[in-house]
Amino acid sequence: MATTIKITPVVKGNESKRFNTAISSSKTNKISEEKKAKIFSLVSKVMAKKA
């Protein structure tokens, strides 16, 4: 059976400002390449154990 699709409402006013602030901060708040490599290494280890 199909799942109903909920349409996301348009964000206006103060909610819009908060949303835009959150989006812009997430663009500049990236993790370092070293931390990313460590995460992928751990994921690879876990996946290797499951195989």
Secondary structure in CASP SS format (residue, H / E / C, confidence):
PFRMAT SS
TARGET T0000
AUTHOR 0000-0000-0000
METHOD secondary structure of the structure
MODEL  1
M C 1.00
A C 1.00
T C 1.00
T C 1.00
I C 1.00
K C 1.00
I C 1.00
T C 1.00
P C 1.00
V C 1.00
V C 1.00
K C 1.00
G H 1.00
N H 1.00
E H 1.00
S H 1.00
K H 1.00
R H 1.00
F H 1.00
N H 1.00
T H 1.00
A H 1.00
I H 1.00
S H 1.00
S H 1.00
S H 1.00
K H 1.00
T H 1.00
N C 1.00
K C 1.00
I C 1.00
S C 1.00
E H 1.00
E H 1.00
K H 1.00
K H 1.00
A H 1.00
K H 1.00
I H 1.00
F H 1.00
S H 1.00
L H 1.00
V H 1.00
S H 1.00
K H 1.00
V H 1.00
M H 1.00
A H 1.00
K H 1.00
K H 1.00
A C 1.00
END
